[in-house]
């Protein structure tokens, strides 16, 4: 749970990625990495990164997010591969509106990209209201079972992303939402 300064942290992260990709941590490589990182930040203007905003990065939670995402990636790859090689594929597609629970362009971007990178799902659109309420992600699903399953899967991604990259208040708010949902589902059964 280490609070960091967003823009410099992003530049450092991009520089490290550059160095790892080149496999060279020499001074020239690091200087080139900083130059590339500054160019990317200047051109890309990353979502929800404005100057010196404070945020949090939790390395262990980030590893849990990456682990969960990796498992989902393998499972969905196998499901899509089975659908492709099946003699009579049983495909039930749907477009599902999934309301997010936190108001953060960065978290929404992470979740939407994770959904899109997972075979069998695709983020079609993200609607971000101007009134400060959370965004709605529209997800196309190849193997549709029911709306609640899709929403629960995206909520799990959102929950893990908030734990890894969200502020203390966002983590608290989301845990309350998850607890209220669990209480409702227990009361319904």
JOBEL-V577138 format. One record per residue. N is the residue number from 0. RES is the residue in one letter. SS is DSSP state (h for helix, s for strand, l for the rest). PHI is phi as a letter, one per 20 degrees, with the letter a starting at -180 (* if undefined). Layout:
N/RES/SS/PHI
N/RES/SS/PHI
//
This chain:
0/X/l/*
1/X/s/d
2/X/s/f
3/X/s/c
4/X/s/e
5/X/h/g
6/X/h/f
7/X/h/f
8/X/h/f
9/X/h/f
10/X/h/f
11/X/h/f
12/X/h/g
13/X/h/f
14/X/h/f
15/X/h/f
16/X/h/f
17/X/h/g
18/X/h/f
19/X/h/f
20/X/h/f
21/X/h/e
22/X/l/m
23/X/l/c
24/X/l/d
25/X/l/f
26/X/h/g
27/X/h/f
28/X/h/f
29/X/h/f
30/X/h/f
31/X/h/f
32/X/h/f
33/X/h/f
34/X/h/f
35/X/h/f
36/X/h/f
37/X/h/f
38/X/h/f
39/X/h/f
40/X/h/f
41/X/h/f
42/X/h/f
43/X/h/f
44/X/l/l
45/X/l/g
46/X/l/g
47/X/l/m
48/X/l/d
49/X/l/c
50/X/l/m
51/X/l/d
52/X/l/f
53/X/s/e
54/X/s/b
55/X/s/c
56/X/s/c
57/X/l/d
58/X/h/g
59/X/h/f
60/X/h/f
61/X/h/f
62/X/h/f
63/X/h/f
64/X/h/g
65/X/h/f
66/X/h/f
67/X/h/f
68/X/h/f
69/X/h/f
70/X/h/f
71/X/h/f
72/X/h/f
73/X/h/f
74/X/h/g
75/X/h/f
76/X/h/f
77/X/h/f
78/X/h/f
79/X/h/f
80/X/h/f
81/X/h/f
82/X/h/f
83/X/h/f
84/X/h/e
85/X/l/f
86/X/l/f
87/X/l/c
88/X/l/f
89/X/l/d
90/X/l/d
91/X/s/c
92/X/l/e
93/X/s/b
94/X/s/d
95/X/s/d
96/X/s/e
97/X/s/d
98/X/s/f
99/X/l/e
100/X/l/d
101/X/l/d
102/X/l/d
103/X/l/b
104/X/h/f
105/X/h/f
106/X/h/f
107/X/h/f
108/X/h/f
109/X/h/f
110/X/h/f
111/X/h/f
112/X/h/f
113/X/h/f
114/X/h/f
115/X/h/f
116/X/h/f
117/X/l/e
118/X/l/g
119/X/l/n
120/X/s/c
121/X/s/b
122/X/s/f
123/X/s/e
124/X/s/b
125/X/s/c
126/X/s/d
127/X/l/d
128/X/l/f
129/X/l/e
130/X/l/e
131/X/l/n
132/X/l/e
133/X/l/f
134/X/l/f
135/X/s/c
136/X/s/d
137/X/s/e
138/X/s/d
139/X/s/e
140/X/s/d
141/X/l/f
142/X/s/d
143/X/l/f
144/X/l/d
145/X/l/b
146/X/h/f
147/X/h/f
148/X/h/f
149/X/h/f
150/X/h/f
151/X/h/f
152/X/h/f
153/X/h/f
154/X/h/f
155/X/h/f
156/X/h/f
157/X/h/f
158/X/h/g
159/X/h/f
160/X/h/f
161/X/h/f
162/X/h/f
163/X/h/e
164/X/h/c
165/X/l/e
166/X/l/f
167/X/h/g
168/X/h/f
169/X/h/f
170/X/h/f
171/X/h/f
172/X/h/g
173/X/h/f
174/X/h/f
175/X/h/f
176/X/h/f
177/X/h/f
178/X/h/f
179/X/h/f
180/X/h/f
181/X/h/f
182/X/h/f
183/X/h/f
184/X/h/f
185/X/h/f
186/X/h/f
187/X/h/f
188/X/l/e
//
